[in-house]
């Protein structure tokens, strides 16, 4: 049995945001990232985002932590009437939590609709541009696909519609090459980079993160996570390309990245919006560039104990976020105390360890070690 309350949303949001911040801090370390495969941080990210999107309480396993000090004040605020609306329409009860939910929903719809609109506009602007037949580009593309065993079709556009090498597409993958005199070696590095993004499903991961950010637009931690995941994807692409390559290849690849970044800075603003395309120069912050270069230079080698530790942390996160929910509790008044009428429609009992907790209107009301001391209503074990 599951339940969704403002307190389950608050509890899951706080716990998950803490784990996200820890995840970002840990994976900013190059040594750490170079010792775990890409699927581990991607799995962590997806699971934490799904938990944020579905902050439900699992009543069969959750443990309620009663707050007598902080949460009752929060409860009084979120369920209070909005003064402005109450003064205008006193007969309609509009609470703070209902206003927040309405703003949340409207904001999510606006962000998603705007995202889809810009995506459609971008597709229309680029769909009539023909695939290049440049012999050098076609030959290099086929060689890279054979070398890395990439078995998917790719369309290459050689045009100034984009001012730097980029990739785009979910089902029809497209690589944009700007009108610049790249050497055959540089062209190899660029195509290998963009093809690896398709191989790693980077576009789908970024699409997922953009949807999560659009829905949870009010949570600043989600925005930080989205930018951090973009950085990690670039680092893992570089790591994949440089794997088992010679020192000369690594240095050439680093020089190519730096050249693309310098060229992008010289060109200034792009010719089209870059929300849906992903460029080698997208991540141009100095610290990220240095991280990318270090990973390319020193390589990537999985460390089994570290991988196992991360999986254990993931299990711990799932347990904590599913197990504990903080809810408000109130001390009874010192004077006369009249219990409300408990019925199956407004109340139920949850067995929590060796305690029985009586919920009244989905809020913990009483608890006892002896179920016989509580009303005779439905009990969830």
WOZI-V263242 format. One record per helix or strand. SS is the DSSP state (a for helix, b for strand). FROM is the first residue (numbers start at 1). TO is the last residue. If there is no record, write none. Layout:
# WOZI-V263242
ss = (SS | SS)
from = (FROM | FROM)
to = (TO | TO)
This chain:
# WOZI-V263242
ss = (b | a | a | a | b | b | a | b | a | b | a | a | b | b | b | a | a | a | a | b | a | a | b | b | b | b | a | b)
from = (2 | 6 | 30 | 38 | 57 | 63 | 70 | 81 | 83 | 95 | 96 | 135 | 155 | 166 | 174 | 184 | 202 | 220 | 247 | 278 | 286 | 304 | 324 | 347 | 355 | 363 | 371 | 379)
to = (3 | 26 | 33 | 53 | 58 | 67 | 78 | 81 | 88 | 95 | 126 | 148 | 158 | 168 | 177 | 199 | 215 | 242 | 267 | 279 | 298 | 323 | 328 | 352 | 360 | 368 | 373 | 380)
